[in-house]
Amino acid sequence: EESLKVLEQSKSQWSRERSLIQETQQERLTQAEKAKDSSQRMLIVTNKKLTKYKLKVEQMESELSALRNACNKYLLDKRSIEADLSLKALRLSELERLHEEGKEVIFTFKSGPTRTWGASVRLDHHE
C-alpha cells in the first residue's frame, strides 16, 4: 500500500511536471509566433521605407542628370561664345593693323533684336 501511495505521488508529480513543460513549450511557441509577426510587420515597414527612398534616389538621379545636361549645354555655349569673341578680337586686331597702315576702316552697327556690327576697309584710300 505504501508503494502504491509512492507510485501515485510519483505519477502525480510526473503529471504536474509534464503539464508545466507543456505550458512552458506553448508559451515559448506563442512568444515565437508573436516575435515572428512583429518581425514580419517590421519587414513590411522597412520594405515600404526602402521603396520610398528608392523613389527619392531615382528622382534625385533624374534631377542630377538634368543638371549635368544643363551644365554641359552651358559649357558648350560658353566655349562657342569664347570662340566667337576670340574670332572678333582677331578681326579687330587685323582692322587696327590695317588702320595703322593708313587704310580707312569703316564700322557699321545695326541695332534691334540681333544687334550686329560690321566693318569694311576702303582699299582705294589716297593720301
Secondary structure, 3 states (H helix, E strand, C coil): CHHHHHHHHHHHHHHHHHHHHHHHHHHHHHHHHHHHHHHHHHHHHHHHHHHHHHHHHHHHHHHHHHHHHHHHHHHHHHHHHHHHHHHHHHHHHHHHHHHHCCCEEEEEEECCCCCEEEEEEECCCCC
